[in-house]
């Protein structure tokens, strides 16, 4: 191998550490902080009291009277991630405190300025993102016990009771189930360059196993998240101000920008996991879906976005298998695709149960003017067919599933 070949090969090798991806935790932030220096106690006091403040209609009052704090005393990446998470949770509560028909159109300077400063340092937008509510929002109940749902809790919460906690933690478990598959991408990329079929075989086996484990974890939503609570309460507090009829002009970040800005709310599309798997397996989505998914990469930590882009520019496992005419590799690749189709089919089932069916039920109950159904008081009627990220949720999911099916390799 000459000097140029070594250089080209090195450019396409995926060292997970360089992308701030943990071999144990994947994209999840390992051992996140749950407290900031005392200087930032005003933020933490509000973030830790969101449920009380929202239920008693006091959050906007507290934020409006909050002191503007400098971000200069935040030290290290984990403090910045915790600050972003705290300020993002406060922001969602502030905007949606009174429901979709009495939204706050201006984020006050005391919140907007530090939130945007921290966001700029981290390369994240100033809104609650998947990296906040899932990847950073966890802690062990017993530090000496294993990472499993019964031993996990969340750091910050919003209205939704046990269901929002279950939603965040089940999604966290799905992310952790993907770790084996993420490592497989790194191994397979190196193996393709070395024409190491045995390592590619092992990596594809690990990938399929990991995707099935993700699907198994996702099925725990039924046990931990109530559909009515998710549709009527949780979705509202995760919704953003892009492609949202409640925010035709966007949200004004006082003291930062002169004009309102539009940002998408938290969405599963902001998870780096499935986008990494798609790029590795060579799945190409239609123009509309691809445009939305690519835009969601701007809502990921920049190093994770770079990982996805590096996979996309690296060697193609699908092309390698097709050209090699290796039947065993072909079958293993197709097994990965089948597992991913199963996962996406189940995701469609979840959305049908939690949004489509619940939306129809909510409409019927509203038509009967059943005032006793208080859970519908904040139900986001304008978002009935859209995801919290602003996408046409069912069309997107079916399109993504169908694109996945199409890359199955015909028998060699």
HUTA-V422258 format. One record per pair of residues at least 12 apart in sequence whose C-alpha atoms are under 6 Angstrom apart, sorted by the first residue. I is the first residue (numbers start at 0). GAP is how many residues later the second one is. Records with the same first field share a line. If there is no record, write none. Layout:
I: GAP / GAP
This chain:
11: 302
12: 177
13: 172
18: 284
25: 153
27: 107
28: 106 / 107
31: 104
46: 39 / 43
50: 108
53: 43
59: 34
67: 42
84: 47
86: 28
87: 39 / 40
91: 145
98: 279
104: 146
105: 145 / 146
106: 146 / 147
107: 146
108: 145 / 146
111: 141
123: 175
127: 138
128: 137
129: 136 / 140
133: 34 / 38
136: 17 / 18
137: 15 / 16 / 17
138: 13 / 14
139: 12
159: 74
162: 62 / 63
165: 58 / 59
173: 40 / 43
176: 36 / 37
177: 32
179: 30
180: 25 / 26 / 29
183: 19
187: 12 / 15
203: 128
207: 128
211: 127
214: 128
226: 127
230: 124
231: 143 / 144 / 147
235: 144
237: 27 / 28 / 150
238: 26 / 149
239: 23 / 24 / 25
240: 21 / 22 / 23
241: 20 / 21 / 22
242: 147
249: 12
263: 125
264: 123 / 124
265: 122 / 123
266: 121 / 122
269: 26
275: 32
278: 33
282: 121
284: 118
324: 87
333: 74
340: 60
343: 57
